[in-house]
Amino acid sequence: MLRLIAIAAASAAIAAIPQPVAQSAPGSPNGTGLLRIAGTVEAVKSVTIITPRLTGPGANSLVITKLAAAGSRVRAGDVLVQFDPQDQVRTALDRRAEFLDFEEQIRKKRSEQDAARSHDETELEQAANDVARATLDVAKNDLLPNIEAEKNSLALEQSRAKLAALKRNFDLKRSAARAEVRILEIRRDRARRAMAHAEQNARRMTIAAPFDGLAVVKQIWKGGTMGDVQEGEEVRAGLPIMDVVDPSRMQVRARVNQADIGLVRIGQQARVQLDAYPDLVFDGRVEQLSPLAVLSTLTPKVRSFVAIVSISRSHPSLMPDLSAAVDVSPERRP
């Protein structure tokens, strides 16, 4: 009898022990009948700040001299990042000096050519007067001895030849003068473009916020490990170093397994929960579904579709790159 009582008591104790509850896997209906998909919070409006790609001295690496604090609020026009501008400013000044030098050369050349043209025009005028005078002398040949008449005719012929030669030389000199100036103008224009490019590079040493938002500093490789970008560091050109996001409108970029894509549709209401703040729940709506599947980089055989889920309200805890869970009511498409 005592043995039966002991067995019954043991059975009751075992039954009272809590049994583990099976957790629903992401991308499958959970215990509430909802389909849960995992995603990442991102801003609807954002821009990535990239270190400028330059040419010339100091183009391969840039030293950060000023950087907006990570997570700081910025207004449109605020300085986000500033690089050491010495090399670029020096280059811009050199290019400007070259441009101004060509401008001066062109001015001097035109002044010289104007003086030469004035001299040549005086010679032409004198030669034309000589021809006119010789023509009058020849008109008197009938009244002169043959020797004098021949001298007058020869003088007219020579004066006409001289005038013709001066006219030809005048045209050739003007063509040569235009060519000389044109060569200088081409070199001047090339110098102007180089100056404009160098000045643009100097201006690109300062990057301002394109709109009001939040500065999100990116991480970069530092000696084999990832770390936040910091002031005083040397970075290569074309490197993404910061995002500026508008925190007033956030969304979740989620991946829907191909097996579940038939349960999700655009316009579907959703519930968004942050893994970092599980007590916070936001209403959402499925806004977009990618038409093509994306292959997983880890498991090539697994395909998924990208879903964009809007979040109905803003909140200080809604930050980019936070992981989130999106619950939707499965609706099998007809």
C-alpha positions as CSV (number, residue, x, y, z in Angstrom):
1,M,0.0,0.0,0.0
2,L,2.8,2.4,0.9
3,R,4.6,1.5,-2.3
4,L,1.5,2.4,-4.4
5,I,1.2,5.7,-2.6
6,A,4.9,6.5,-3.3
7,I,4.5,5.7,-7.0
8,A,1.4,7.9,-7.3
9,A,3.2,10.8,-5.6
10,A,6.2,10.5,-8.0
11,S,3.9,10.5,-11.0
12,A,2.2,13.6,-9.8
13,A,5.5,15.4,-9.2
14,I,6.7,14.5,-12.7
15,A,3.5,15.8,-14.2
16,A,3.9,19.1,-12.4
17,I,7.3,19.8,-13.9
18,P,7.0,22.5,-16.7
19,Q,7.5,21.0,-20.2
20,P,9.5,23.0,-22.8
21,V,7.4,24.9,-25.4
22,A,8.5,24.6,-29.1
23,Q,9.6,28.0,-30.5
24,S,8.4,28.9,-33.9
25,A,11.3,29.4,-36.4
26,P,11.6,32.7,-38.2
27,G,9.7,32.6,-41.5
28,S,7.1,30.2,-40.3
29,P,3.8,30.6,-38.4
30,N,4.3,30.8,-34.7
31,G,2.1,29.9,-31.8
32,T,-0.1,33.0,-32.4
33,G,-0.9,32.0,-35.9
34,L,1.3,34.9,-37.3
35,L,4.0,34.6,-39.8
36,R,7.3,36.0,-38.4
37,I,10.0,37.2,-40.7
38,A,13.4,38.7,-39.6
39,G,14.7,42.0,-40.9
40,T,16.8,45.1,-40.2
41,V,15.7,48.6,-39.4
42,E,16.7,51.3,-41.9
43,A,15.7,54.8,-42.8
44,V,13.4,55.5,-45.7
45,K,15.6,58.5,-46.5
46,S,19.3,58.2,-46.2
47,V,22.5,59.0,-48.0
48,T,26.0,57.4,-47.7
49,I,28.9,59.8,-47.3
50,I,31.9,58.5,-49.3
51,T,35.5,59.9,-49.2
52,P,36.1,61.9,-52.4
53,R,38.0,60.3,-55.3
54,L,40.7,62.8,-56.4
55,T,43.5,63.1,-58.8
56,G,46.9,64.7,-58.2
57,P,48.9,65.1,-55.0
58,G,47.3,63.6,-51.9
59,A,44.7,61.8,-54.0
60,N,45.4,58.3,-52.7
61,S,44.8,59.0,-49.0
62,L,43.0,61.6,-46.9
63,V,43.4,62.5,-43.3
64,I,40.2,63.3,-41.3
65,T,40.6,66.5,-39.3
66,K,36.9,66.9,-38.3
67,L,34.1,64.3,-37.9
68,A,30.6,64.6,-36.7
69,A,30.0,62.5,-33.6
70,A,28.3,59.2,-34.1
71,G,24.6,59.4,-33.4
72,S,24.6,63.2,-33.4
73,R,21.8,65.2,-34.8
74,V,22.8,67.4,-37.8
75,R,21.1,70.1,-39.8
76,A,21.4,70.6,-43.5
77,G,24.7,72.4,-44.2
78,D,26.4,71.2,-41.1
79,V,30.0,69.9,-41.5
80,L,29.9,66.1,-41.4
81,V,33.6,65.4,-42.2
82,Q,36.6,67.5,-43.1
83,F,39.9,66.3,-44.5
84,D,43.3,67.9,-44.4
85,P,43.1,70.4,-47.3
86,Q,46.7,71.5,-47.6
87,D,47.7,69.4,-50.6
88,Q,44.5,70.3,-52.5
89,V,44.7,74.0,-51.6
90,R,48.3,74.2,-52.7
91,T,47.5,72.5,-56.0
92,A,44.6,74.8,-56.6
93,L,46.8,77.9,-56.0
94,D,49.4,76.5,-58.4
95,R,46.8,75.9,-61.1
96,R,45.4,79.4,-60.6
97,A,48.9,80.9,-61.0
98,E,49.4,79.0,-64.2
99,F,46.0,80.1,-65.5
100,L,46.7,83.8,-64.7
101,D,50.2,83.5,-66.3
102,F,48.6,82.4,-69.6
103,E,46.1,85.2,-69.3
104,E,49.0,87.7,-69.0
105,Q,50.8,86.0,-71.9
106,I,47.8,86.4,-74.1
107,R,47.4,90.1,-73.0
108,K,51.0,90.8,-73.9
109,K,50.9,89.0,-77.2
110,R,47.8,90.8,-78.3
111,S,49.4,94.1,-77.3
112,E,52.5,93.3,-79.3
113,Q,50.4,92.2,-82.2
114,D,48.4,95.5,-82.1
115,A,51.6,97.5,-82.2
116,A,52.9,95.3,-85.1
117,R,49.6,95.7,-87.0
118,S,49.7,99.5,-86.6
119,H,53.2,99.6,-87.9
120,D,52.3,97.3,-90.9
121,E,49.2,99.4,-91.7
122,T,51.4,102.5,-91.7
123,E,53.8,100.8,-94.2
124,L,50.8,99.8,-96.4
125,E,49.5,103.4,-96.4
126,Q,53.0,104.7,-97.3
127,A,53.3,102.1,-100.1
128,A,49.9,103.0,-101.4
129,N,50.9,106.7,-101.5
130,D,54.1,105.8,-103.3
131,V,52.0,104.0,-106.0
132,A,49.7,107.0,-106.3
133,R,52.7,109.3,-106.7
134,A,54.4,107.1,-109.2
135,T,51.2,106.9,-111.2
136,L,51.0,110.7,-111.4
137,D,54.7,110.7,-112.6
138,V,54.0,108.2,-115.3
139,A,51.1,110.3,-116.6
140,K,53.7,113.0,-117.5
141,N,55.9,110.6,-119.5
142,D,54.8,112.0,-122.8
143,L,56.3,115.3,-121.9
144,L,59.5,113.9,-120.6
145,P,62.7,112.5,-122.3
146,N,62.7,108.7,-122.8
147,I,65.2,108.2,-120.0
148,E,63.0,110.0,-117.4
149,A,59.9,108.3,-118.7
150,E,61.5,104.9,-118.3
151,K,62.6,105.8,-114.7
152,N,59.0,106.8,-113.9
153,S,57.6,103.6,-115.3
154,L,60.2,101.5,-113.4
155,A,59.4,103.4,-110.2
156,L,55.7,102.7,-110.6
157,E,56.3,99.0,-111.3
158,Q,58.5,98.8,-108.2
159,S,56.1,100.6,-106.0
160,R,53.2,98.4,-107.1
161,A,55.3,95.3,-106.4
162,K,56.2,96.6,-103.0
163,L,52.6,97.3,-102.2
164,A,51.5,93.8,-103.3
165,A,54.3,92.2,-101.2
166,L,53.3,94.2,-98.1
167,K,49.7,93.2,-98.6
168,R,50.6,89.5,-98.8
169,N,52.9,89.8,-95.8
170,F,50.2,91.7,-93.9
171,D,47.7,88.9,-94.3
172,L,50.4,86.2,-93.5
173,K,51.4,88.1,-90.3
174,R,47.8,88.4,-89.2
175,S,47.2,84.7,-89.8
176,A,50.4,83.9,-87.8
177,A,49.3,86.3,-85.1
178,R,45.9,84.6,-84.8
179,A,47.6,81.2,-84.6
180,E,49.9,82.4,-81.8
181,V,47.1,83.7,-79.7
182,R,45.0,80.6,-80.4
183,I,47.7,78.3,-79.1
184,L,48.0,80.4,-76.0
185,E,44.2,80.4,-75.6
186,I,44.1,76.6,-75.8
187,R,46.8,76.3,-73.2
188,R,44.9,78.9,-71.1
189,D,41.6,77.0,-71.4
190,R,43.4,73.8,-70.4
191,A,44.9,75.6,-67.4
192,R,41.4,77.0,-66.5
193,R,40.0,73.4,-66.5
194,A,42.8,72.2,-64.3
195,M,42.3,75.2,-62.0
196,A,38.6,74.5,-61.7
197,H,39.2,70.8,-61.1
198,A,41.8,71.6,-58.4
199,E,39.5,74.1,-56.7
200,Q,36.7,71.6,-56.8
201,N,39.0,69.1,-55.1
202,A,39.8,71.6,-52.4
203,R,36.1,72.3,-51.8
204,R,35.5,68.5,-51.6
205,M,37.7,68.4,-48.5
206,T,34.6,69.5,-46.6
207,I,31.4,67.5,-46.8
208,A,28.2,69.0,-45.4
209,A,24.9,67.3,-44.4
210,P,22.5,67.2,-47.4
211,F,19.4,67.4,-45.0
212,D,18.5,67.3,-41.4
213,G,19.1,64.0,-39.8
214,L,21.2,61.6,-37.8
215,A,24.9,61.0,-38.4
216,V,25.7,57.3,-38.3
217,V,29.5,56.6,-38.4
218,K,30.5,53.5,-40.3
219,Q,33.1,51.0,-39.3
220,I,36.2,50.3,-41.4
221,W,39.0,47.8,-41.4
222,K,41.9,48.8,-39.1
223,G,44.7,46.3,-39.0
224,G,42.6,43.3,-39.5
225,T,39.7,44.4,-37.2
226,M,36.6,46.5,-37.7
227,G,36.4,49.9,-35.9
228,D,34.6,53.2,-36.0
229,V,36.1,55.9,-38.2
230,Q,37.8,58.6,-36.0
231,E,39.4,62.0,-36.4
232,G,43.1,61.9,-37.2
233,E,42.8,58.7,-39.2
234,E,44.1,58.3,-42.8
235,V,41.5,56.8,-45.1
236,R,41.6,55.9,-48.7
237,A,39.5,57.6,-51.4
238,G,36.1,56.2,-52.3
239,L,35.5,54.7,-48.8
240,P,32.0,54.9,-47.2
241,I,32.5,56.4,-43.8
242,M,29.1,57.7,-42.7
243,D,25.4,57.6,-43.3
244,V,23.0,60.5,-42.8
245,V,19.5,59.2,-42.1
246,D,16.2,60.8,-41.5
247,P,14.9,59.2,-38.3
248,S,11.4,60.5,-38.7
249,R,10.6,57.8,-41.2
250,M,11.9,54.3,-40.6
251,Q,11.2,50.9,-42.2
252,V,12.3,47.3,-42.0
253,R,14.0,45.5,-44.8
254,A,13.1,41.8,-44.3
255,R,13.7,38.5,-46.0
256,V,10.7,36.2,-46.8
257,N,11.5,32.6,-47.4
258,Q,10.4,31.4,-50.8
259,A,8.1,28.9,-49.1
260,D,6.2,31.7,-47.3
261,I,6.1,34.3,-50.1
262,G,2.5,33.2,-51.0
263,L,1.4,34.2,-47.5
264,V,2.6,37.8,-47.8
265,R,1.1,40.6,-49.9
266,I,1.5,44.3,-50.4
267,G,-0.8,46.3,-48.1
268,Q,-0.8,43.7,-45.4
269,Q,-0.8,45.0,-41.9
270,A,2.2,44.0,-39.7
271,R,3.5,44.3,-36.2
272,V,7.2,45.2,-35.8
273,Q,9.2,44.3,-32.7
274,L,12.8,45.2,-32.0
275,D,15.1,42.5,-30.7
276,A,17.0,45.1,-28.6
277,Y,13.7,46.5,-27.1
278,P,11.3,43.6,-27.0
279,D,8.7,45.7,-25.1
280,L,8.4,48.1,-28.0
281,V,5.9,47.1,-30.6
282,F,5.1,49.2,-33.7
283,D,2.3,49.0,-36.3
284,G,3.5,48.4,-39.8
285,R,2.5,47.8,-43.3
286,V,4.0,45.7,-46.2
287,E,4.9,48.3,-48.8
288,Q,7.0,46.4,-51.3
289,L,7.8,42.9,-52.3
290,S,10.7,42.1,-54.6
291,P,9.6,40.4,-57.8
292,L,12.7,38.2,-58.0
293,A,14.2,35.9,-55.4
294,V,17.6,36.5,-53.8
295,L,20.1,33.7,-53.3
296,S,21.5,33.4,-49.8
297,T,25.3,33.9,-49.6
298,L,25.6,31.3,-46.8
299,T,23.2,28.7,-48.2
300,P,23.0,29.0,-52.0
301,K,20.0,26.6,-52.2
302,V,17.9,28.9,-50.0
303,R,16.0,31.6,-51.9
304,S,14.2,34.5,-50.3
305,F,12.3,37.7,-51.3
306,V,12.9,41.2,-50.0
307,A,10.0,42.8,-48.2
308,I,9.9,46.5,-47.2
309,V,7.7,47.1,-44.2
310,S,6.9,50.7,-43.2
311,I,6.7,51.7,-39.5
312,S,3.7,53.8,-38.5
313,R,5.5,56.1,-36.1
314,S,8.9,57.4,-35.1
315,H,10.6,56.6,-31.8
316,P,14.1,57.4,-30.3
317,S,14.8,53.7,-30.1
318,L,14.3,53.2,-33.8
319,M,17.9,53.2,-35.0
320,P,19.3,52.0,-38.3
321,D,20.8,48.5,-38.4
322,L,18.8,47.2,-35.4
323,S,17.5,43.7,-36.0
324,A,13.7,43.4,-35.9
325,A,11.0,40.8,-36.1
326,V,8.0,41.4,-38.3
327,D,4.7,39.5,-37.7
328,V,2.0,39.4,-40.3
329,S,-1.2,37.4,-40.6
330,P,-0.7,34.7,-43.2
331,E,-3.0,35.2,-46.2
332,R,-2.8,32.5,-48.8
333,R,-3.1,34.2,-52.2
334,P,-5.8,32.8,-54.5
